[in-house]
Amino acid sequence: MTRYALTINGLWCRTESVDDPLDFDGFSNEVFFAVNTRKVDQNGNVLETLNSESAILGDTWRFPNRVQAGTRRPSGGIQTGDRFPSQTPWFRDVDLPLNVDRVPPFLIWEGELDETSPMYMITPTIWEWDLGPNILDAFINWQVGVDAKYGKRAKDIFGGIWPVSKPVFDAVSLGIETVGSMFGPWSLFPPAVSRPIGLQRDPNDALGTTFNPVTIALNHQTAEFLSSENAQGLGLGIRDILYKDDPSLHGSFSIFIQIEKLNNNVNVEMQEGWRYCNKCQGLFFAPEDANVSNSRCPSGGTHAPLTQSGSGNYSLFHNATADPSRQDQWRWCNKCQGLFFGPQSEASVCPAGGTHTHPAISRSGNYGLPHNVREDSSRQDQWRWCNKCQGLFFGPQSEVSVCPAGGTHTHPAISRSGNYGLPHRPR
């Protein structure tokens, strides 16, 4: 079996939705995610239905139990243009397992799939929170009432009638959508209720509404397809699900979801072929001397070939289980071949230009560096982090180093870098 996970990485408020004009519920938008999950067998029978909600994100003024998000006020409030939890909310800079507080990025499904496994049909939605009643129960009741439609779609995918290449679809494609009394925002005095972003007027009822939620169908074939495609240029397995209100409600929000294949290997792996460059004092990946031509050095040209630098062969812990003696989240950049600290990718500087490639694009593994541990003859210590470029360099040579952000790398006395010890085999 292969193990997969589905996460909500973040959101983008493209346009703020209509809210309480007196802001009693907080300034601008306060939102939460609601996720419906159906487990369906190969005959189309719904075996189990689960529903969950995230924490409420937005203005924490008078609501201390919320999670602060947005820029409307110092206390938050989601307005047009806001992104959460970072300016690149489609990327996830942390590895699984994620937090259990249901705050993006957070896990909404994880499991093992093979040819005999059931299908999981997962419907993520985003809701505008209000002080009035929560109509989520009405939405859940609607979900139960249309189980047969979802079951038929699952059966069609299993049977090859519906293409595996179209595992993300909306309710309208099933011949259904929520209609009618769930919400009445078109009246002169619309009720204050928590409602899904994406409501539209019912063309057949002046006071009615329609809602067209999006579903991701996961079995062993669709999960493999989704995790290996880059449909929207955001990175492998990442999708932008857009929910857009009727023009009178204004709202437009993107939910960024990611389906990925998990590394089930719990053994410690070591990746050899990392080298020292005596031109810039950095570390880069070049398992063979010929690979140097793919690199970029901040001192100009490529990193120094092994015949010039005399570098030994450095080995890094690669996709290893967590260990207090190692700091993980170090990543490889496919533009310069260097190593940098992944959580700070947005602030990084690459010698090939711009920032280092985000791991969702480069597909870099997760490297763990021994950190502030007792010196060992098998390791070379005094490797340091530079807070200007986020790269790794050899500390004793900091005065002759070259940083892609300009000048030399930051001295560890200023950056407060830990002491990294790299497993090392002399040349």
PyMOL commands that set and color helices and strands:
alter all, ss='L'
color gray80, all
select helices_A, chain A and resi 136-145+147-158+171-174+220-227+289-294+306-309+342-347+359-362+395-400+412-415
alter helices_A, ss='H'
color red, helices_A
select strands_A, chain A and resi 2-15+31-40+46-53+57-58+67-68+83-84+106-113+119-128+168-170+178-180+195-196+200-201+209-211+214-218+238-244+252-261+269-276+283-285+313-318+326-332+339-341+367-370+379-385+392-394+420-425
alter strands_A, ss='S'
color yellow, strands_A
deselect
rebuild
show_as cartoon
